[in-house]
Amino acid sequence: MKIVIIGLGNFGRSLAINLTDNGHEVFGIDHKMEKVNLLRDHIADVVCMDANNEEAYDVLPIQQANLGIIAIGENEGSSIVTTAILKNKYKHLRIISRSLSRIHDTILEAMGINDVIHPEQDAAYRLTKQISFNYALDYFRVDNEHSIAEVFSPSSFNGEKVKSLKLTKNYSVSLITIIRDINKTEYKKNSLTRKVIGLVTGDTTIEKNDVLTIFGSNKSIMNFVKKIK
């Protein structure tokens, strides 16, 4: 996918590098040359320009892009103007915009921007959950009441089949998949990598050091974590 990222601060820069590492073609834009220089050797292309200058876009290859991400995090007004320019000039472009406030949310909604991100709030939420459920390795919010969590399997589960654990009945959570340590090669017994084993069945056996990916209400996950600790 060809992606344009406008705003190359900490969030935008990290996003650009990670998307590039995942095989996407990323074009970055920022008005500060020092930020542009940091990415010159890491993404497909990057340019220094004022994103609020509508005429400057005419020389950029945005017509070929599939996705535009406004990642500006320092100037709410500049972010809104940039979003409006992309929305007006590139009807084909899917736009994701970073919001800095509730008013910003309202303006983006009025502009018809459906994909709005709040990286600081999301990061704070994830950290809060990891601190609250310190047995959880990672946390993903599905909605305000439900989440997906990765937790270490307790030793009491080792060697048990999934159906014998009765996770839904006993804990009100569902097991989505298992992340497991496996040998990279048959000959390197001490060389381990982690791998998702795919969809589990009732006959799947839990092994030592497994990481369980579970779904449930926030309350159910909290209770599950407390019980298995």
Sequence and secondary structure as in RCSB ss.txt:
>XXXX:A:sequence
MKIVIIGLGNFGRSLAINLTDNGHEVFGIDHKMEKVNLLRDHIADVVCMDANNEEAYDVLPIQQANLGIIAIGEN
EGSSIVTTAILKNKYKHLRIISRSLSRIHDTILEAMGINDVIHPEQDAAYRLTKQISFNYALDYFRVDNEHSIAE
VFSPSSFNGEKVKSLKLTKNYSVSLITIIRDINKTEYKKNSLTRKVIGLVTGDTTIEKNDVLTIFGSNKSIMNFV
KKIK
>XXXX:A:secstr
 EEEEE  SHHHHHHHHHHHHTT EEEEEES HHHHHHHTTTSSEEEE  TT GGGGGGS GGG SEEEE   S 
HHHHHHHHHHHHHH TT EEEEE  SHHHHHHHHHTT  EEE HHHHHHHHHHHHHHTTTEEEEEESSSSEEEEE
EE  GGGTT BHHHH HHHHHSEEEEEEEEEEESSTT TT EEEEEEEE  TT B  TT EEEEEEEHHHHHHHH
HHH 
